[in-house]
Amino acid sequence: MRKGLYTLLLLFIYGCTDSIHEFPEESSGVYADITIVDIERCVQSDLHHTEVVQQTRATNYDLRFIIDVYTTDGSWVTSQVITTTDLIPTTHCVQARFRLPANRYRFVLWSDYVLPGSKEDTYFHTTYPEEITFAGAYMGNTHLKDAYTITEEIDLRGQGNKHIEKSFSLRRPFARIQVIATDREKFQQTHLNEVQTTIAYPGFVYNGFNPFLATTTGTTSGWHFTGTSTPLSSNELLLGWDYIWAGNQESKTKINLQIRDENGKVLNTLTNIEIPYVREKLTIIKGEFLTGRFSEESGGGIGVITEYEGEIEVKF
C-alpha cells in the first residue's frame, strides 16, 4: 500500500472566445479561464499522517502549494504560490485563477512545508523546472521534509465555450526507509537507556527531483544523520527513518549504521547494507542491531522488508 499523503486538485476550465468575454488588456484571440476551486487532502489510514500533523503543528509550519504553468515545449508561462495553515486531512478551498491563451500546457505542482507566514523555501530549493534539492544540512527523522508533486498536461485548444473538469493526484517523490532493532528486551537486561544511531549513505543516492519531467536527478554520497530511539513494541526499537529521492523503478543503495549506548560507547558498526527502494514504498531494515554481531565471515541475518516484494535476507 502507498505510504504517503496525496492531494487532489479539482480544476474547472471554462473556455471562451473574446466574443463572449472581453479582456481589454489582452490582444484578440481565444482564451480559457482556469480556476482551481478545491484542494482536497486525502489520507489513507496507514499513511502516518497523525505524525505529520503533530510535528508540523508542534513546530508551527504552513503548507505551501506551488503551481507553475509551462507550454509543452518547456517555456514558462505563469505561476502562483499558495500557503495554508490547514494541515488537517479534510477538504478545504484555495483559489488559483489562470487566464491562458488557447494552447497546450504543462501544469507542474509542488507542495511542501514552509515557515509560518512565508512562501519562501524552507527545506527545499525549488528551482523549476530543472531540479529540486534539499536545502540546508541533511536531516532524517522528520516529516517536515516530506513533499508531493505532479505534472500534468492540459490541452486548451478548441476548448471555447466548454466546461472541463480535471483532477490531479500529487505523489510523494520519495521512498521511505526504516531501521528497526528487534532485540530491545535483550538489550534492556544490561542497559537502562535507549541508544543513539548514526545512519549514513556511503553509496550513491539521488541528489534531487525534476518535477517537470517527474524524474530523479543526479547522484551524491556521504549524507548522514542521527537517528532516534522510538519504541515500537516491547522488543522492537525504531533506530531511525528517512525519506530519499526515488523513481518509479527499483533502485538500490547502501547504508552504514553506528549504534552507541547512553555513554557514547559503540555497540555495533555495520557497513554497506544494501537496500532496495521504490518511490512511495516503504523499506524496513530489521535485525538484532543492539546485541548481535554481524560479519561477512560468520553470516547472520538482517531482514530487509519491502512492501512490493516481501522479505529479503542480507548476509553479514
Secondary structure, 3 states (H helix, E strand, C coil): CCCCCEEEEEEEEEEEECCCCCCCCCCCCEEEEEEEEEEEEECCCCCCHHHHHHHHHHHCCEEEEEEEEEECCCCEEEEEEEEECCCCCCEECCCEEEEEECCEEEEEEEEEEECCCCCCCCCEEEECCCEEEECCCCCCCCHHHCCEEEEEEEECCCCCCCEEEEEEECECCEEEEEEEECCHHHHHCCCCCCCEEEEECCCCEEEEEECCCCEEEEEECCCEEECCCEECCCCCEEEEEEEEECCCCCEEEEEEEEEECCCCCEEEEEEEEEEEECCCCEEEEEECCCCCCCECCCECEEEEEECCCEEEEEEC
